[in-house]
């Protein structure tokens, strides 16, 4: 089992009712793409996006937050954890992101796992102008067959948190991604 699988199996075991969870980050790449890299599988954490009100709903109707604490305590000695939970307005996503999620199959008793759709996962990777995130973004583009017009349309539709640093990072990361995709397309057409 990979790190993400261990974390999620541990969480599933500790849950007492159904939980709908949307992954993003490297765990989403690893579990959500058949051609993910060994490097992506090495990620030691699992990140998730919650829709508005979902955190409160989970608190009222499930033991999710207690289960998260138990998982993190149990796996701490292996430096594995699930801790980054962002609400949809804290992540760069398309407005209709929730309708386009992709199911992640698995033998889960309580988890209904999803990952962000290709374009939303790509947008989330443009929150930081970071080489690792850029590499992940290019992986998404290649694996999903995204085109420059598709990427530009998603970028135009993106809901960007009203934080100047995130807006600046998104603009820089988006410009670099489009240049890289254009280079790839140009190289493949020759």
N, C-alpha and C positions, 0 to 999 in steps of 0.2 A: 504494500500500500504506500502511496505517496503521502507527503506531508498533508496536503489538502484533504485527501481521502481519510487520513487518520483523524484529523480535526473534526471533519463532518460526521464521521462514524461515531466518534465520542459524543458529539452534540446530539445526534439522532438518538443515541442510547439513553441520554439523560432527559430528553423531552418526554412529556406526558400527554401531549396532544399535538395535532397537526400545526405546522408552521410553514408559511410560504416565505422563502428567502431568495433574494436576487443577488447573485454574486457579481463582483466586478474585480478588477485587478488581475494579478497573475494567476490566482486560483481559477478565475473564470476562463482565462486563456487555456490553462492546463486541462481543466475538466470539460470545457466547452468546445474545444477544437481537436479533432483527431490527429492533426499534424503539429500539435504543440511541441515545443522543444524540451529537452532534458533540463535546460536552465530554468524554464518556466515552472517545471515540476518541483524545483528546489525551493520555491517560495515557502516560507515558514509560517505564513499567516493566511487567513481568509478574511476578505473584506466584503461588505454588503451594503446595498442601497435600500433604504426604506422609503416607502411613499409617505406622504404627509398623513399623520395620524397613526401610522402602523406601529411605531414604538409604544404609544399609549395602548393601542389595541393588544399588542403582545403582552404588555404589563398586566392588563386587566383579564385576559382570557387564557394565558398560557404560563408556564414556568420558564419561558425563554431566557429571561435575564438571569435567573438563578442558574439555569443550565449553562449559560455562557461563563459565569463565574466558576462553576465547577469544572468545566472543560479547561479553562485557563489555569486553574490551580493544579489539575491533574497532569497537564502536559507541560507545565512550566519548566520542569527539569530537562525536557527535550527541546526547550525554546520554541515550542509551537503554540500558537494562540489564535483566537478569533476576537478581534477587538475594534476594528475600524468599521463603525456603522455611521453612515452619512444619510441624512434625509435628502430627498430628491432636489431640494433647492440649494443644497451645498455641493452638488456635482453638476458638471456640464452635461446636459442631456437634451434630447428633443422633447417637446411637450408631451407627446404620446408614447413615451418610452415604455410604459408599463404594458401597453397592448402588443408590443413587439418582442417581448422577452422570449428567450429560447430555453426550453426545458432541458435540464441535465438529468439524464437517466441514472438510476442507481437503486440499490436495494434498501431504500430508506423506509423505516416504519413510520416516522413522523414528519420528516422533511419533504416539502415540495420544493425542489431546487430549480432555480432558473439562473441564467446569466443574462446580462444586458445584450440586446441585439447588436449585430456587428457595428452599425453606425453609432449607436449609443456608447458601446464599449470604446470605439475609436475616439469619440468626443471626450470621454472620461480620461483618456490617455493624453489629451491635449491640455490638461489643466496645469501641467508643469512643463517647462521647456527643459527637459531632462533627457540625456542620451538613452537611458534605459527605457523610458516611456516612449521615446521616438522609435526605438527598435521594436517595441511591442506594437506601436501604431502601424508600422510598416508590415509587421507580421499579420495584423488584422486585415490590412488592405490586400496583401497577397493571398491570404487564405480565403478571403471572402469574395475576391474578384471585384472589389470596389473600384469605381472609376473616379476620375477627377470631378466630373459633373455631380456624381452622387455625394462625394465628400464636400464639395462646395455648397450643395443644397443643404446637407446636414449642418454644416457650419453656420449657414445663414439662419436656419431654424433653431439653433441651439439656444437654450436658456442658460445664461452665464450668471453665476452668482455675482451680486453687486459688490465686488471687492476689486479694487483697482489692480492689485497684484495678480489676481487670477485672470482678469481681463487682459493684462499685458502678457502674461505667460501664454494664454490661449492664442493671442495674435501671433506671437513669435513662434510658438510650436506649430500652429496651423500653416504659417508661411513656409517653415522648413519642411513640414510634411508634404505639402503640395509640390514643392521643388523636388523633393526626393521621389515622389510618385511620378512626376513628369520625367525625371531622369530615367526611372525604371521603364516607363512606357516608351520613351525614345530609344532606349537601349534594346528593348524587345522588338521594336519595329524595324531595326536595322538588320 
